[in-house]
Structures are given as structure tokens and as C-alpha cells.
Amino acid sequence: MILAAQSHWRMLAYGLLGLPLAMAALPVYVQIPAYYSSNLGLALATTGWVLFLARLIDTVQDPWLGRYIDRLDTGLNAWLIVGAILLGLAFFGLWLPFVPQGYLALWLGVMLIVAYTAHSMLNIAYLSWGARLATDPGNANDALLGAAAWREGAGLLGVILASVIPSWILSQPTAKIPSHFANYSLIFALLLVLSLIALLRFAPRWQRKVSQQASWRQLWRTVQANQGFNSLLLPYFLNAISVAIPSTLALFFINDRLQAASYAGAFLASYFIAAAIGLPLWVMLAKKIGALCAWRWGMLLAILAFCGASLLGAGDSAAYFIVCLAAGLALGADLALPPVLLAQMIRDEATPAAYFGIWTLLGKLALALSGLALPLLAFFDYQPGQEAGPALAWIYAGVPCGFKLLALCLLHRIQLQPAGARS
């Protein structure tokens, strides 16, 4: 009993870093585009292209970061500390640009690149750490699911905080917004420091496998030979696009399609609270029917939710709350289960960070492509702050449904059978 309690506390110490990492991800992917175009006056198409180019640069670097992490002989501590310092500074800079209006696009691009790089430094190392927590082969799947549940549960708490606090700040008088964002950035930095201390001092150790470092060609051959990993890549990428597009357009949809800007914080909070509630349910389901099969059910629920969202317009706030609850519940599956499937596929590999580098590359590429939704909306004459037509609804919800449906079909087609799970 005592050993079980100690194990839970150590898993909690591992999972806490997911909170500030999620707080940093949500503003960058959801709130920053609307903040710069609607509040700071940056043109919508310009904002979209800056997002696309910055995310594209970030996409290229992830496999190199993963490769470098696998070569760290002295552990991950110093790497994580440097990443945390850079992320804290970039988070502050994103909310408080210290440049004239003419340099705002350049400032946004630089801050995004620093934030993306720092987040990747932390996140790839963090996921690699989580993939090496289990040493007992008989308990490996439960340990992977447990680590994912703590990590994503803390992450969902982080996104709830990052949903509500900036929305409240932006509702305050204009003169007070900079000081509020400064305090918000300091709170973020404190949470980042405390969670990193918990990880480095109290979490289960990172159990690095000592092996001869392969060349890029050898590593690529190893990855190609892992058929389970390769089978997951395309459906994961398509599913990531289906999540990234609504994340980029959520506040535009709420403010200008639903005409419900005052409920923006509540909508986002309900979405992520539903995901937090659903997360342990998806983990429990995955233990019974397998992570892959559970993920399929999550995809189906998301498709049904966003099909409904594509039909909504001004005044449909109550219906959108239902959409947020259903889509949030489905998000729990997208957060917890794909990393578990990947960890199952690479359990016996000596270079997990390289795999997670490729994995996060696809997620970042999906985010980069989602930035092009803003120039697309500008092409259809949408302007932030004005009532939006059906084009915003279909790009926000209809297009993601198509990507997710294709991903679901691919998962059913390949009939992947990961070790230790059944579908």
C-alpha cells in the first residue's frame, strides 16, 4: 500500500511539467492569432503567414532536437533547465511586444520561433523521459498509461488556466492589460520552475539505454523497419490537422460567427474541463479494449461534435456549449492515447527521442498548415471583429471533420495491433 502511494506521488511529480507546457501551447496555438490580429492590429493574412513560417521552421528542427537528446550522456537536467529559461522569456515577449506597430510582425515571428524551440526542447525530452519510466515488462502498459494520464491531466489543468485568465485580462480596461499580462507571465514562470524541480528531484528516473549511436542513415533504416510506427504516422498527421485548425480559429469563430465574445473563456474552459473529465475514462477504456480501439471511438465522437458546430451561427451559444463538451471529451483520447501507442511501438528501441522527434514534427507541421486558414479566410473577405459568414463555420468545423474521418478510416484499414493491446 505504501509502495503504491509512493508510486502515485512519483508519477504526479513526473506529470506536473505538463501544466506549464500546456499553458504555453494554448496561447500560441489558440489565443495569439486572435490577440495580434484583433487587439494589436496586425493584418489577418500577415498573422497567418507569420504563424505558418514560424511553425514551419519549428517543424524542421524537431528531429534534430530528438537526435541530440538521444546523444546526451550526462542526462536531461541541464537541457530541461535551458529550455525552461527560454520558454519563460518567450512567453513574456509574446504577450508584451516592445516594438512599434511596423515591427510587430517581425517581433511575433521571432518570439514564436523562440517559444516553439524552447517548447520542443522541453516536450521531446519530457516525452522521452516518460517512455522510459517502465522497467517491469509485465506492468509496462499500465505504467505508460499512468504516466500519460498524469501528464495530460496536468496539461488539461494548464489549458483551463490559460483559457480563463487571458480572456479575463482582455476584458479589463486597456490601460491595465499590460500589467495583468506581466503578472500572468510571472505566474507562468513560477509554475514552470516548481514543476521542473518536481520532475528533476522526485519523479522516477529517466532510464537511458546505453547503446552505440547510429548514423542518420542507420536511424532512418531502423525507423523504416518499425512497421507499427510507420502505420501510425499518416493517421496521426491527419488527425493532428483536424485538431490544429479549430485551435487556430476557435476565438474567431466564437467572437464573429457566434457573436459570443463574452463567453469565450467559458467555452474554452468547458472544452478543456470536459477533456479533463474524459481523460481517465479513455485510459480506463484503453486498458479494456486497447489504446488503438479507444482512440477510434474518440475520433468518432469528435466528428459528430464538429459536424454539429459547422451548422451553428449567431445566437447558438447553448448549442455550442454542447459541442464544446462533446469535442472536449473526445480531446482526452487525442491527448492520452497516441503517445501511448507510440511508446508501445518503440519500447525496445534505444533512441526514443528520435521517434518522438519525428512524431512531434508531424504535429508541428499540422499546426503550420493550420496557420494558412487565416489567409484563406481573408480570401473569403472575412475580417476580425465583423460578423462572419458560413465560410468561417465550414473552415473551422467542416474541414477538420473531413481530415479526422480520413484518419479514422486509415486506422480501421491498417488494423494495427500494438504489443500488449487488442483492438
N, C-alpha and C positions, 0 to 999 in steps of 0.2 A: 504493500500500500504506500509506504513511504517512498519507495523507488519510483512508483508510478507518479506520485505527486511531484517528485523531483524532475522526472522526465517532462511533465507538463510545463513546469516553470522554465526548464531549459528550452523547450520548444517556443514558449512565449518570448523568451529573450531573443531567440532567432527571428521570430515573426515581427517584432516591433519595428524594425527598419522599413517594413512595408508601408508604414503610416506616412512618414515624410516623403518617401519615394512617390507614393500615390498623390500626395498633396502637390508635389512638383509637376507631376504628369498632367493632372486635371487642368490647371490654369493654362499650360502650354497648349494642350490639345482642344480645350473647350472654351475657355474664357478669354485668352489672349487675343484670338482673332476678332471677337466682338469688341473687346476693350479698345484695341488700337483703331479699328475702323469706325466704331460708333462713338467712343468717348474722346479719343485723341485725334481724330480727324484724318487718319490715314486712308487713302482710297481703297475701296474694297478689292479691286483687281490687284493693286500693288500689294496689299496684305496677303492675298492668296499666293502670288508669285514668290514673295519673300518666304512664306511658310514652305512652299514646295522646294525651293532651292536649299533652304537651311536643312530641311528634313532629308533631302537627297544627299547632302554632304554627310549628315549623320548616318544615313544608311550605309554608305561605303565603308565607314570606319569600324563598324561593329565586328566583322570577322577578324580584323586585325587586333582589336582590343581583346577579343576572346582568345586569340592565339597567344597574345602577350601574357594574359593572365595564366594560361596553362604553363608558361615558362617561368613563372615566379617561384624561385627556390626558397625564398625567405618568408613565404606566407602572404596573406592578403591584407594584413593590418595597415601598412603604410599606404598601399594602393587605395584602400577604402577611405582613409583619412584625407588624402589629397582630393579624391573625388568629392567628398563631403564639403570641403572648403570651397571648391569651385562651384558646386551646386548652390551653396548658400549665397555666394556673391551674385551669381546669375539670377537667382530668384528675386533678389532685391532689385537688380537692374531692370528686370522685365516690368515690374510694377512701377518703378520710378525712373523713367528716362530723363537723363540730364543733358539733353541736346535740344537745339532749336527744331522747329517743325520740319525744316528742309532736310534734316539728317535723321528723321525719325525712322525711316525705312532701313537705313544702314544700321542704326542702333538696334532695331528689332532683330535684324539678321545676325549681328554679332552676338547679342545676348542669347538668341535661340541656339546658335552653334555651341556656345559655351555650356548652356544648360543641357543640351542634348548630349554633348560629350561627357559631361560630369555624370549625368543620369545613367548613361551607358556604362561608364566605369564602375559605378556602384551596382547597377542592376545585374550586369553579366556576372560579376564576381559573387553577388548575393545569390543568384540562381545556381551558380556553380557550387557554392557552399552548400546550398540546400540539397543538391543532387548527391552529395557525399555525406549526408547525415546518417544513413542507414548502414550498419555493418552486419546485422543478422539477416541472412538471406530469407529465413522463414518469416521475418517481420518487415521485409523491405517495403512492400506496397503500402502497408499501414503507416510506416514512418514517412514515406513520401507524401501520402495523402494528409497526414497530420501536419507536416511542415508546410504544405501548400495551404491548408486551412488557416493556420495561424498567420502566415504571411499575407494571404489575401484578405483575411478578416481584418487585420490591422490596416491593410491598404484601403479597404472599404470605409473604415472609420476615418482615414485620412481624406478620402474624397468627399465624405459627408461634410467634414470641416471646411474643405476647400470649396464646397458648393455653397455653403451658407454664408461664410464670413465675407468673401469678396462681394457677394450680392448685397449684403447689408452695407458694406463700405460704400459701394457705388450709389446706394440710396441716400447717403448723407450729403450735406451741403458741399459744394465743390471745393471750397477752401479747406475743408477738413480731410478730404480724401488722401492727399499725400502723407499726412501724419499717420492716418489709420493704416495705410499700406506699409509704412515704415515699421509700425508696431507689429503688424501681421508678419512681415518678413523676419523680425527678431524672434517671434514665437516659433516660426518655422525652423529657424536656425537652432533654437534651444531643443526642439523636438528631435532634430537631426542628430545633434550631439549626444543626447541622452540615449537614443535608440542605438547609436553606433557603439557607445560604451557597453550597453547591454549585450550586443552581439559579440563584441571582442572579449568580454570578460566572463559572461555567464552562459552563452549558447553552447550547444555541442560543437566540438572542434571540427574544423574543415579537414577532412581526411584525404589529403592529396595522394594520388597514386604515383609513385616514383617510377618513371619509365624513360627510355631514350626518346628525346624529342624528334618527331618525324618532320620531314620536309613538307612544304606546302603540297607538293605533288603526292607524297605518301598519305598526307592527311586527307587530301581530296579523294584519293582512292579508297581510303577507309570509310569516308562518309558515303561515297557512292555504293560501297558494298553493303551498307546498312539499309536494307530494303524497307524495313519498318519506318525508319526516319524519313527516307525519301518519299514514301507513300503519304506521309503526313503533311509534307511541305505545301503542296498546291491547295488542298482544302484549308489548311491553316491560313495561308495567304489570302485566299478569297474571303474567308470568314473575318480576317483582320480588316479588310477593306470595308466589309459590311458594318463593322463596329466603328471604324475611323470616320466615315462620312457623317453619320449622325452626331458624333462627338464634336466635329468641327462646326456643324450647322445648328446645333441644339439651341443656342441662345438666339440666333437669328430667327429660327422657327417659332420659339416661344414669344419673342418680342414683336415680330412683324407679321407672322401668319396667324397665331392665336390671339394677338393683341393682349397678352397677359404678362407684361414685363414685371409687374408687381409680384407675380407668383414664381418667378424664375428660380429663386433659391429653394422654394418649397418643392417645385418639380424635380430639380436635380437631387435634392435631399431624399425625396421619396424614391427616386430611381435607385440610388445607392443604398438606402436603408433596405429596400426590397432585396437587393443583391446580397447584403449582409445577412439577412434572414434566410435567404435561399442557399447561401454557401454551404453551411453544414448539411443541409438536405441533399445537395448534389453530391457531397462527399459520402454521405451515408448510402445514397443510391449507387454511387460508383463502386462501393465495397460489395454491393449485392449483385450488380449486373455488369460491372466493368466500366472503367472510365470512358472508353470509347462510346459505348451504347448510351451512357448517361449524357455525354456531350451531344449526341444526336438529338435526344429529347429536348435539350436546352436550345439547340438551333431551331427546332420546330416551333417551340414556344415564342422565340424571338421573331420568327417570320410572321406568325399570327398577330403579334403585337404591332409590328411596324406596318403590316398591311392595313390595320385599322388607323394608324397615325396618318397614312398618306391621304385619307379621306377627310381629315379634320380641317376646320377653318376658324375664323374669328368667333369667339364666344364658346368654343368647345373645351373649356378648361376642365370640366368634370370628366369628360371622356379621356382627355389627355392624362389625367391622374391615373386612370385605369391602365392606359398604355404604359406609363412610367413604372407602375407596379409590376406588370407582366414582363416588360422588357428588362427591368432591373432584376427580377427573379432569374430570367434567362442569362443575364450577365454573370451571375455567380458561376454558372457552368463554364462560360468562356474564360473566366479568370482562373479557376482552380484546376480544371481538368486537362487542358492542353499541356501545361508544363509537367504534369504527372505522366502523361503519355510519353512525352519526350524523355523524361528521366528513366522510365521503364525501358525505352529503346536503347539507351546508352549506359545502362547500369554497369556493364563490364568494360566500358571504354576508359582509357587513361586520360583522355582530353575532353572532359565535359564542357569546359568553357568554349571550346571551338564550336561544338554543336550549338550551344546557346547563343554564340555569336551569330551564326547563320540564322538561327531561329528569330533572334531579335532584329536582324537585318530585314527579314521579311515583314515583321511588324512595323518597322520604321518606314520601309518602302510603301506600305499601305497608307501610313499616315502622310507621307509625302504626296502620294497621289490624291489623297482626300483634300489637300490644300487647293487642288485645281478646281474643286467645286465652287470656290469663290469667284474666279474669273468666269466660270460657266454661268453662274447666277448673274454676274454683271452683263454677260452677253444677252441674257433674257431681260435686261433693263431693271433688275432688282437693285434697289438702293436701301442700305440700312436706315432704319428709322421711318420707313414708309410702309404702308400696308402691302403685303406680299401676295402675289397671285398663286395659282396652283403649281407653278414651276418649282417654287421652294419646297412645297409639300412632297412632290414626287422625287426631287433630288435628295431631300432629307430622308425620306422613308421608303419610297418605291424602289429606287436604285439599290439601296442596301439589301432589300428583300431578294432581289434577283441574285446578288452575289452570295448571300447566305444559302439560298436554295441550291445554287450550283455546288457550293461546298458540301452541303448535306448529301446531295446526290453522289458526289465523289467518295465520301466516306462510306456510303452504302455500297458503292461499286467495288471498292478495293477490299472490303470485308477484312480490315486489319485485325490481327489477333495478337495484341501485345502480351508479353510474358506476364503471367500472374493475374490476368483478367480474362473475362469472357464477354462476348457481345451478344 
